[in-house]
Amino acid sequence: MSARVGVDLGGTKIAFAAVDEQHRVLTRSRAPTPQGPEAVVDAIVEGVRELDAAPVAVGVGAPGPVSGGVLMTAPNLVGFDRPAPLAEPLGRALGVPVAVENDVTAGIIGEWSAGAARGSSFVLGVFLGTGIGGGLVLDGRPYRGAFGGAGEFGHMCVRQGGALCGCSRRGCIEAYAGRASMEHAIDVAVSKGRTTVLTAIAAEKGKVRLTSGVWARALEQGDPLARAVFGEGIAALAAGIGAAVNLLDLDRVVVGGGVAEKMGQPLVDRIAEEVQPYLLLPDVPRSFVVAELGDDAVVVGAAALADVPSLTLGLHPT
Protein backbone atom coordinates (compact mmCIF):
# COMPACT_ATOMS: atom_id res chain seq x y z
CA MET A 1 0.00 0.00 0.00
CA SER A 2 1.59 3.27 -1.16
CA ALA A 3 0.69 6.40 0.78
CA ARG A 4 1.98 9.66 2.11
CA VAL A 5 2.92 9.51 5.77
CA GLY A 6 2.13 12.30 8.21
CA VAL A 7 4.02 12.61 11.49
CA ASP A 8 2.97 14.70 14.50
CA LEU A 9 6.04 15.28 16.68
CA GLY A 10 4.92 16.20 20.21
CA GLY A 11 6.60 16.73 23.55
CA THR A 12 5.61 13.33 24.94
CA LYS A 13 4.52 11.28 21.89
CA ILE A 14 4.98 10.97 18.15
CA ALA A 15 1.90 10.12 16.08
CA PHE A 16 2.21 8.46 12.65
CA ALA A 17 -0.45 8.02 9.96
CA ALA A 18 -0.55 6.71 6.42
CA VAL A 19 -2.82 9.03 4.41
CA ASP A 20 -4.28 8.48 0.94
CA GLU A 21 -4.81 11.00 -1.87
CA GLN A 22 -8.27 11.86 -0.52
CA HIS A 23 -6.68 12.82 2.84
CA ARG A 24 -8.14 9.77 4.59
CA VAL A 25 -6.14 8.10 7.35
CA LEU A 26 -5.51 4.48 6.41
CA THR A 27 -3.48 3.31 9.40
CA ARG A 28 -1.90 4.93 12.42
CA SER A 29 0.48 4.33 15.31
CA ARG A 30 2.20 6.14 18.19
CA ALA A 31 5.56 6.08 19.95
CA PRO A 32 7.03 7.95 22.92
CA THR A 33 9.16 10.99 22.14
CA PRO A 34 12.82 10.38 23.04
CA GLN A 35 15.34 13.04 24.07
CA GLY A 36 17.53 14.87 21.58
CA PRO A 37 17.42 15.43 17.79
CA GLU A 38 19.32 12.28 16.78
CA ALA A 39 17.08 10.04 18.88
CA VAL A 40 13.97 11.77 17.53
CA VAL A 41 15.11 11.25 13.94
CA ASP A 42 15.74 7.56 14.68
CA ALA A 43 12.30 7.22 16.30
CA ILE A 44 10.56 8.83 13.32
CA VAL A 45 12.41 6.58 10.88
CA GLU A 46 11.46 3.50 12.89
CA GLY A 47 7.83 4.62 13.23
CA VAL A 48 7.45 5.31 9.51
CA ARG A 49 8.95 1.94 8.63
CA GLU A 50 6.65 0.12 11.03
CA LEU A 51 3.48 1.51 9.42
CA ASP A 52 1.76 -0.89 7.06
CA ALA A 53 2.51 1.40 4.11
CA ALA A 54 5.10 2.05 1.42
CA PRO A 55 5.69 5.80 1.87
CA VAL A 56 6.08 7.90 -1.26
CA ALA A 57 6.71 11.03 0.84
CA VAL A 58 6.76 11.99 4.52
CA GLY A 59 5.62 15.18 6.21
CA VAL A 60 6.45 16.10 9.81
CA GLY A 61 4.62 18.62 11.98
CA ALA A 62 7.09 19.88 14.61
CA PRO A 63 6.45 22.03 17.70
CA GLY A 64 8.32 25.21 16.84
CA PRO A 65 9.39 27.54 14.02
CA VAL A 66 10.72 25.65 10.99
CA SER A 67 12.93 27.07 8.23
CA GLY A 68 14.37 25.04 5.37
CA GLY A 69 13.61 21.74 7.06
CA VAL A 70 15.37 22.85 10.27
CA LEU A 71 13.48 23.05 13.58
CA MET A 72 14.81 26.38 14.83
CA THR A 73 13.72 26.07 18.45
CA ALA A 74 11.49 23.65 20.36
CA PRO A 75 10.93 24.48 24.04
CA ASN A 76 8.66 21.43 24.49
CA LEU A 77 11.23 18.91 23.23
CA VAL A 78 13.94 17.75 25.65
CA GLY A 79 17.47 18.12 24.32
CA PHE A 80 16.65 20.54 21.50
CA ASP A 81 18.84 23.40 22.70
CA ARG A 82 19.92 24.54 19.23
CA PRO A 83 18.50 24.46 15.67
CA ALA A 84 17.98 20.84 14.62
CA PRO A 85 17.96 19.68 10.97
CA LEU A 86 15.15 17.17 10.47
CA ALA A 87 14.25 17.04 6.78
CA GLU A 88 17.74 16.20 5.51
CA PRO A 89 18.58 13.29 7.86
CA LEU A 90 15.05 11.88 7.60
CA GLY A 91 15.11 12.04 3.80
CA ARG A 92 18.51 10.39 3.69
CA ALA A 93 17.40 7.56 5.99
CA LEU A 94 13.98 6.96 4.41
CA GLY A 95 14.89 7.52 0.77
CA VAL A 96 11.76 9.61 0.03
CA PRO A 97 10.97 13.36 -0.02
CA VAL A 98 10.50 14.75 3.49
CA ALA A 99 8.85 18.07 4.39
CA VAL A 100 9.01 19.54 7.90
CA GLU A 101 6.50 22.17 8.99
CA ASN A 102 5.40 23.86 12.19
CA ASP A 103 2.79 21.60 13.76
CA VAL A 104 0.05 24.22 14.00
CA THR A 105 0.62 25.27 10.40
CA ALA A 106 0.36 21.59 9.48
CA GLY A 107 -2.86 21.39 11.50
CA ILE A 108 -4.54 24.24 9.66
CA ILE A 109 -3.38 22.76 6.33
CA GLY A 110 -5.10 19.55 7.41
CA GLU A 111 -8.31 21.46 8.09
CA TRP A 112 -7.89 23.36 4.81
CA SER A 113 -7.33 20.17 2.81
CA ALA A 114 -10.02 17.99 4.36
CA GLY A 115 -11.79 19.73 7.22
CA ALA A 116 -13.42 22.93 8.42
CA ALA A 117 -11.31 25.33 6.31
CA ARG A 118 -11.92 23.59 2.99
CA GLY A 119 -12.95 26.00 0.24
CA SER A 120 -11.45 29.10 1.89
CA SER A 121 -8.38 31.01 0.74
CA PHE A 122 -7.61 33.32 3.69
CA VAL A 123 -7.75 31.32 6.92
CA LEU A 124 -6.59 31.73 10.49
CA GLY A 125 -6.48 28.59 12.60
CA VAL A 126 -6.52 29.09 16.38
CA PHE A 127 -5.87 26.00 18.51
CA LEU A 128 -6.72 26.12 22.21
CA GLY A 129 -4.73 23.90 24.54
CA THR A 130 -2.13 24.22 27.27
CA GLY A 131 -0.97 27.15 25.17
CA ILE A 132 -2.52 28.90 22.17
CA GLY A 133 -1.34 27.94 18.70
CA GLY A 134 -2.03 29.59 15.37
CA GLY A 135 -1.58 28.87 11.67
CA LEU A 136 -2.30 30.75 8.46
CA VAL A 137 -3.35 30.08 4.87
CA LEU A 138 -3.14 33.27 2.80
CA ASP A 139 -4.25 33.45 -0.83
CA GLY A 140 -4.48 29.67 -0.90
CA ARG A 141 -0.92 29.11 0.36
CA PRO A 142 0.44 28.07 3.74
CA TYR A 143 2.04 31.20 5.20
CA ARG A 144 5.31 30.69 7.09
CA GLY A 145 6.79 34.19 7.21
CA ALA A 146 10.37 35.28 6.55
CA PHE A 147 11.97 32.97 9.12
CA GLY A 148 9.36 30.24 9.63
CA GLY A 149 7.84 31.90 12.67
CA ALA A 150 4.49 33.12 11.29
CA GLY A 151 1.26 32.22 13.04
CA GLU A 152 2.37 32.68 16.66
CA PHE A 153 -1.11 33.89 17.52
CA GLY A 154 -0.81 33.06 21.22
CA HIS A 155 2.01 35.57 21.60
CA MET A 156 0.22 38.56 20.15
CA CYS A 157 0.09 41.24 22.85
CA VAL A 158 -3.46 42.28 23.75
CA ARG A 159 -2.66 44.11 26.99
CA GLN A 160 0.53 46.14 27.45
CA GLY A 161 2.10 45.32 30.80
CA GLY A 162 -0.50 42.61 31.37
CA ALA A 163 -0.28 39.09 32.78
CA LEU A 164 3.05 37.29 32.59
CA CYS A 165 3.20 34.69 29.82
CA GLY A 166 5.27 31.51 29.74
CA CYS A 167 7.38 33.15 27.01
CA SER A 168 8.50 35.69 29.68
CA ARG A 169 6.65 38.57 28.01
CA ARG A 170 3.53 40.26 29.33
CA GLY A 171 0.04 40.65 27.93
CA CYS A 172 0.10 37.77 25.43
CA ILE A 173 -3.17 36.09 24.45
CA GLU A 174 -1.78 32.84 25.86
CA ALA A 175 -1.35 34.47 29.28
CA TYR A 176 -5.15 34.74 29.46
CA ALA A 177 -6.56 31.99 27.24
CA GLY A 178 -4.02 29.16 27.50
CA ARG A 179 -5.24 26.34 29.73
CA ALA A 180 -2.07 26.49 31.85
CA SER A 181 -2.53 30.22 32.43
CA MET A 182 -6.22 29.83 33.30
CA GLU A 183 -5.36 27.05 35.72
CA HIS A 184 -2.78 29.33 37.38
CA ALA A 185 -5.39 32.08 37.67
CA ILE A 186 -7.74 29.64 39.38
CA ASP A 187 -4.99 28.53 41.81
CA VAL A 188 -4.24 32.13 42.73
CA ALA A 189 -7.93 32.92 43.27
CA VAL A 190 -8.45 29.81 45.44
CA SER A 191 -5.38 30.70 47.52
CA LYS A 192 -7.09 34.02 48.25
CA GLY A 193 -10.27 32.34 49.49
CA ARG A 194 -12.40 32.07 46.32
CA THR A 195 -14.33 28.84 45.82
CA THR A 196 -14.95 26.87 42.64
CA VAL A 197 -16.37 23.53 41.55
CA LEU A 198 -13.43 23.07 39.18
CA THR A 199 -11.28 21.34 41.80
CA ALA A 200 -14.10 19.06 42.90
CA ILE A 201 -14.86 18.03 39.32
CA ALA A 202 -11.17 17.37 38.67
CA ALA A 203 -10.93 15.21 41.80
CA GLU A 204 -14.09 13.32 40.82
CA LYS A 205 -12.54 12.55 37.42
CA GLY A 206 -9.22 11.56 39.03
CA LYS A 207 -7.45 14.45 37.29
CA VAL A 208 -4.58 16.48 38.67
CA ARG A 209 -4.92 19.18 36.02
CA LEU A 210 -7.96 21.16 34.92
CA THR A 211 -8.61 19.43 31.60
CA SER A 212 -10.95 20.62 28.85
CA GLY A 213 -13.66 18.29 30.14
CA VAL A 214 -13.34 19.71 33.66
CA TRP A 215 -13.71 23.26 32.34
CA ALA A 216 -16.71 22.27 30.23
CA ARG A 217 -18.58 20.80 33.21
CA ALA A 218 -17.81 23.74 35.50
CA LEU A 219 -19.04 26.21 32.89
CA GLU A 220 -22.20 24.14 32.33
CA GLN A 221 -22.85 24.38 36.07
CA GLY A 222 -22.41 28.16 35.97
CA ASP A 223 -19.46 28.27 38.37
CA PRO A 224 -18.77 32.02 38.89
CA LEU A 225 -14.99 31.80 39.15
CA ALA A 226 -14.71 29.48 36.14
CA ARG A 227 -16.94 31.80 34.13
CA ALA A 228 -14.89 34.86 35.09
CA VAL A 229 -11.51 33.34 34.22
CA PHE A 230 -12.81 31.70 31.04
CA GLY A 231 -14.51 34.94 30.04
CA GLU A 232 -11.22 36.82 30.33
CA GLY A 233 -9.67 34.22 28.05
CA ILE A 234 -12.45 34.66 25.48
CA ALA A 235 -11.97 38.43 25.60
CA ALA A 236 -8.25 38.04 24.87
CA LEU A 237 -8.92 35.66 21.99
CA ALA A 238 -11.50 38.04 20.52
CA ALA A 239 -9.14 41.01 20.62
CA GLY A 240 -6.39 39.04 18.92
CA ILE A 241 -8.65 37.52 16.27
CA GLY A 242 -10.14 40.93 15.53
CA ALA A 243 -6.66 42.40 15.01
CA ALA A 244 -5.64 39.50 12.76
CA VAL A 245 -8.81 39.80 10.66
CA ASN A 246 -8.31 43.54 10.22
CA LEU A 247 -4.66 43.08 9.26
CA LEU A 248 -5.09 40.16 6.85
CA ASP A 249 -8.75 40.41 5.69
CA LEU A 250 -9.45 36.74 6.44
CA ASP A 251 -12.52 34.91 5.16
CA ARG A 252 -12.55 32.12 7.77
CA VAL A 253 -11.41 31.52 11.33
CA VAL A 254 -11.15 27.90 12.47
CA VAL A 255 -11.01 27.22 16.21
CA GLY A 256 -9.67 23.85 17.38
CA GLY A 257 -8.01 22.13 20.30
CA GLY A 258 -9.38 20.26 23.28
CA VAL A 259 -11.60 23.02 24.67
CA ALA A 260 -13.17 23.72 21.27
CA GLU A 261 -13.77 20.00 20.67
CA LYS A 262 -15.55 19.70 24.03
CA MET A 263 -17.69 22.82 23.68
CA GLY A 264 -18.20 22.82 19.92
CA GLN A 265 -19.76 25.48 17.72
CA PRO A 266 -21.48 27.33 20.60
CA LEU A 267 -18.03 28.29 21.94
CA VAL A 268 -16.92 29.46 18.49
CA ASP A 269 -20.14 31.45 18.09
CA ARG A 270 -19.43 33.18 21.40
CA ILE A 271 -15.91 34.06 20.24
CA ALA A 272 -17.28 35.35 16.93
CA GLU A 273 -19.78 37.57 18.75
CA GLU A 274 -17.04 39.10 20.90
CA VAL A 275 -14.84 39.65 17.83
CA GLN A 276 -17.47 41.75 16.04
CA PRO A 277 -16.84 45.09 17.84
CA TYR A 278 -13.17 44.97 16.78
CA LEU A 279 -13.82 44.50 13.06
CA LEU A 280 -13.33 47.32 10.57
CA LEU A 281 -15.56 45.41 8.10
CA PRO A 282 -18.09 43.69 10.35
CA ASP A 283 -20.72 42.88 7.72
CA VAL A 284 -18.77 40.91 5.09
CA PRO A 285 -19.51 37.14 4.86
CA ARG A 286 -16.66 35.64 6.83
CA SER A 287 -17.19 32.50 8.91
CA PHE A 288 -16.10 31.24 12.32
CA VAL A 289 -16.17 27.46 12.61
CA VAL A 290 -15.01 24.69 14.93
CA ALA A 291 -12.23 22.41 13.64
CA GLU A 292 -13.33 19.01 12.34
CA LEU A 293 -10.28 16.72 12.27
CA GLY A 294 -9.31 16.62 15.95
CA ASP A 295 -6.05 14.75 16.59
CA ASP A 296 -5.76 13.89 12.88
CA ALA A 297 -5.35 17.49 11.73
CA VAL A 298 -1.55 17.59 12.03
CA VAL A 299 -0.86 14.20 10.44
CA VAL A 300 -3.30 14.88 7.58
CA GLY A 301 -1.81 18.33 6.99
CA ALA A 302 1.79 17.11 7.23
CA ALA A 303 1.05 14.36 4.73
CA ALA A 304 -0.59 16.87 2.37
CA LEU A 305 2.43 19.17 2.57
CA ALA A 306 4.82 16.30 1.86
CA ASP A 307 4.32 16.09 -1.89
CA VAL A 308 1.19 17.91 -3.11
CA PRO A 309 2.44 20.59 -5.54
CA SER A 310 -0.86 22.50 -5.45
CA LEU A 311 -0.25 23.42 -1.81
CA THR A 312 2.93 25.28 -2.71
CA LEU A 313 1.58 26.75 -5.96
CA GLY A 314 -1.43 28.28 -4.22
CA LEU A 315 -4.07 26.08 -5.89
CA HIS A 316 -6.57 24.43 -3.59
CA PRO A 317 -6.56 20.60 -3.85
CA THR A 318 -9.64 19.07 -5.45
Secondary structure by P-SEA (a helix, b strand, c coil): cbbbbbbbbcccbbbbbbbcccccccccccccccccaaaaaaaaaaaaaaccccccbbbbbcccccccccccccccccccccccccaaaaaaaaccbbbbccaaaaaaaaaaaccccccccbbbbbbbccbbbbccccccccccccccccccccccccccccccccccccccccccccaaaaaaaaaaaaaaccccaaaaaaaaaccccccaaaaaaaaaaccaaaaaaaaaaaaaaaaaaaaaaaaccccbbbbbcaaaaaacaaaaaaaaaaacccccccccbbbbbccccccaaaaaaaaaaccccccccccccc
